[in-house]
């Protein structure tokens, strides 16, 4: 128990309260306490409760039964009303918060966020709006509307929840008449969100009331780095030196989350909510004294603290001389038995993908210290370590948490809890293991796989089964739910993001309530059923998700005559049987006449196929050329084309129309999932795309003739090798151009096995911090001007391909390692 490690704490007690009035006596009229207001009459503005009340002022009383509240909650409200009446709002908040939860921050002097955290500690998080304060009629309208229906279904839960939050000094509930004297009051409707295997969650709908849209972004938005936390964690696992053994995982959850950071007392009433009461009772108002769930600035303000903790922990872990002292919670966690592991789904042979490679990618590092790393997703810390440093990692994190959120002391309120969730610690979350449920995924660092937990697989099937193939339409609300849940699962399902185009296009601006489920939508849902059935036999490998140093760079092009391309393999790529290592691969195909006849042009404005469609078709044939000639399983490959539409379709994985690209992009996803590679797409100016341009047009030349023409761009010492697209594969591509869906199996051509003649590659250090990820950058793209200098033969040598990601023209959102420290860009 915590008592074994922390000082003994006093037993919780409440100050005695005056007995409630007898039923025979008339109930006190709250207007005698706040005579300017009545819940049923238009109030007249009086001076806010900001000063000491007069000793002669009539003592406030609160008949809980008038509001349909339990006695214990009534006592809490009664006590707060008396304190507020006696000392005024500012002192009331100060006494109820009792110093807050932020530490003195003396141990974070070297972090640029310290100044902002000190502002939050001393003055609280500000709440400022772009709109004038609410009128009395707006407040009365909000009171009349009340809470969302979900609250009325959880009244008993809310009563229990607020007893706990009021005792902790996080919220205060007041009668509406008294709350309306608080300066700047605004009222929003609250709601309750059910959760699986957990208590429901109280949340405030500040969007409904317009509070979020009016809120000025006076918070460090750049502190919210949790968007790519899972990808960063997986990359650290992938890059860890296997000589130190498998990576161990650990989770440390914070208790009370957002409620650890105070609001500015003057601004707290602006985030008030209508407290749900039983029908026929008087109106009540709840006011947060801490960051509430649902407010726009709560995540960045809270992340200011948690991201700083992660920064401090990683700074200390990078210092080999740092020796963290013992920590009582580390001792407690060490005595907890390792909980039962999440069970990964059983695996079996699968026809939906090629087998996993037996050897580790030679471009991955094989030297260095044991992994020691901490990341954060909102209020969940995820630690990674390798023997024998796991205790050092956990102690370092626990001390870093204490230096930002003060630990529990004997002087604290009996209702305050440790910043670290002891409930989760006792369940074994803080224990180390190689298989752990991390951010909703089962991560296995021995098998190097990531799985959906069983309940999420069941949920996936529940979604798919709820929309039978015979269904013609559904509600917009349900469709948004379907898309949202599918996208949340698609993060670690390779190829699935290419299936969303036709699902998204089902949303028509003409209808705001219904969605038509046409044939294309059901075909896309059927692809997700294929992926769902495949989950048990085809686990997702971590190396399929994380972009590494490129193993090959290729250029492709297409014209009205045909398509062609060239691949330059690196010295780490192993050729398949019948193919040579380090030798460029050339390919080309001439379009059939019935395709060129449909091409849109000035002479054929009613055509159904555009040049961009042909470029996209060529891009898929281009990837097939590499997968059939080299072993690219779990390798990163860079494909470049000179058509911007095609490049952005490839990167996004979807289109805004149900045209030929939607059918082709579906094939991209299936192809990637089957061959297990990590694709990256970039733009090369047409005037620099010499080789692919010639291969897509000069069909009158034989291979020796065209290679002779391209000799300035192809090394004579390395030679070349030719791959010819098989007719079965080309037939699938042609069908997609004609907007016809082909069976998935028709695209899957089993490649030849690796020859075993490849090289091990270089062991030189690589700059992983500059590795881009799949999410596009928010920065504007540079203007694209024709340039004839982008084809540099020296950069396409086998030993230079590995640095290709650093030369991408279209930048991806960068997936940096956690920086040494982040710093707010707003003045404190």
Protein Blocks (a to p, Z undefined) as FASTA:
>chain_A
ZZlmmccddddddddddddddfkbccddfklmmmmbcfkbccddddddfbccdfklccdd
ddfklnopafklmmmmmmmmmmmmmnojmlmmmmmnnopjbdehlmmmmpcklmmmmmmm
mnopadddfbdcddfklmmmmmmnopafklmmmmmmmmmmmmmmmmnopaccddfklmmm
pghiacddddddddehiacdddddfklnommmmpccdbcfklmmmlmmmmmmmmmmmmpc
fknopadddddddehilmmpccdfklmmmmgccddddehiacdddddfbdcehiaklmmm
mmmmmmmmmmmmmmmmmpmkbccdddfklmmmmmpccddddddddddddfkbccddfbdc
fkbccedcdddddddehjaccdddddfklmmmmmmmmmmmmmmmccddfkbcfkbccfba
fklmmnopmpccfbdceehiacdfklopacddfklmmmmmmmmmmmcfkbmbdcfklmmm
mmmmmmmmmmmmghklmmmmmmmmmpcfkbckbccddfklmmmmmmmmmmmmmmmmmccd
fklmmccddfbdcdddddfkbccddddddfkbccdehiaehiacdddddddfklmmmpcc
fklmmbcbdfklmmmmmmmmmmmmmmmmpccehiacddddfbfklmmmmmnopafbdcfk
lmmmmmmmmmmmmnopacddddddfklmmmlmmmmmmmmbcfklmmmmmmmmpcfklopa
dddddfklmmmmmmmmnopacdfklmmccddddehlacebjabdcdfklpccfbdcfbdc
ddddddfklbcfklmgfklmmmmmmmcfbdcdddddddfbdcdfbdZZ
